[in-house]
Amino acid sequence: MDKKNALRAGALAAGTTLMMLLMSSPALALTRDDGDDPGSGLSVIETLGLYVVLPIVLFAGITGLVMVLDKSHKQPKQG
């Protein structure tokens, strides 16, 4: 029965998502607003650096700090 329920839940989620996408309006992204002053776009390298490389570097930095500053040293078993 678990497969049947999972299939039903997946179909419901997919159907709901599809209906929401079809019924939503396009956010008027092409219509310029008064006072709208967009800057210049990012290049591919800038985009990859900002959204791929920078999060990986931040994650590695935080992970490294946690590992270096970890105060819980494992004590060897004394038997």
N, C-alpha and C positions, 0 to 999 in steps of 0.2 A: 504493500500500500504506500510505502514511502516514496517510491518512484513516481507513482501516479499523482501524489500530492505535490511533489517537487515540480513535476511537469505542469500541473495546473497553476502553481504559483508563478513559475517562469512565464507561462503564456499570459497570465493576468498582468504581470509586471511589464512584459513587452508590449502588450496591447494598450495598457495605460500610458506608457511612454510614447508610443506611436500616436495615440489620440491627442496627447498634450502637445506634441510637436506639430501635428497637423492643424490644431485649433489655435495655436499661439500666433500672435501677429509679429511681423518682422522688426520690432524694436526701433523702427525708423532710423536705421543707421546711416542711410544715404541722405537724410534730410538734415541740413545744417541749421543749427539753432542760432539765435541772435547772441552775439558775444562769443561764439565758438572760435577758438584760435588754436587749432591743432599744430603741434610741432612737426618737425621732419620725422619721417619713419626710421625705424632701426634697420640696419643691414642684417644679413643672415648671421654673420659672425657675432654681432652685438646681441642678437636675439638668442642664439645658442649660449653665449656666455652668460647672459642674464638669467635665462630660464633653465639651463641645464648645468653648466659648469659651476656657477655661483652656489646653487643649493648643495651640490655634491661637496664643494670645498667647505661650506659651512657645516654640513653634517660630519665630515671627516674631522674638522677642527673641534667641534663639540665632543665627538667621540674620543678624540685624542686627549682632550682636557679631562674628561671623566675617567679615562683609564689611568692617566698620570696622577691625578689627584685622589684616586680611590684609596680610602683609609682602611678598608676591610682586608687585612692580610690574612690569608689562610694559615692557620697554625698546624704544624705537622702533628700527627697522632703520636701520643706517647703511650706506649703499651707496656 
